[in-house]
Amino acid sequence: MRPRKIPQRKCVACQQMMAKKELIRVVRSPQGEIQIDLSGKKPGRGAYLCGKVSCFKLAKKSKAFERALKVPVSADIYDRLEADFVKVEDEFQANKEMTDDDEDGE
């Protein structure tokens, strides 16, 4: 049996290609709300980011979210996303390590 293809996405800040599971998705919903999507399944246009605060700051500085999500992103939305990003960073890293352990055990 052929191994399953792992979906790849590019970090909008550092431009590094990684497995989709290793990146945090920021989504613009059809209603125009911008938020972090840890499940990766919310409807809307997505932008992917490494799980590092340095990448978030680079994306903020270069306005990468505006290009990826195709809408202007105000400073207060960036501030809210940054606070959310810091909150979910630890949870994301823990989930990533857990899935890595599961894959090693197979």
TAKABEL-V834345 format. One line per field, one symbol per residue. phi: phi as a letter, one per 20 degrees, with the letter a starting at -180 (. if undefined). psi: psi as a letter, one per 30 degrees, with the letter a starting at -180 (. if undefined). burial: # if it has 24 or more other ideal C-beta (glycine too) atoms within 12 Angstrom, else .. A space follows every 10 residues. Layout:
# TAKABEL-V834345
phi = ???
psi = ???
burial = ???
This chain:
# TAKABEL-V834345
phi = .ffffefdcd ffeemeebfg fedeedcdfg enedbecffm cffpedcdbg edffffffff felfffffel bfdfffffff fffffffegf ffffffffff ffffff
psi = kkkkkkkklk kfdfgkklke fflkkkkjlf fgkklkjffg gkklklkkkl hkeeeeeeee egheeeeefh lkjleeeeee eeeeeeefee eeeeeeeeee eeeef.
burial = ........## ###....#.# ########.. ...#####.# ....###### #.#.##..## ...###.##. ..#...##.. ##.##..##. .#...#.... ......
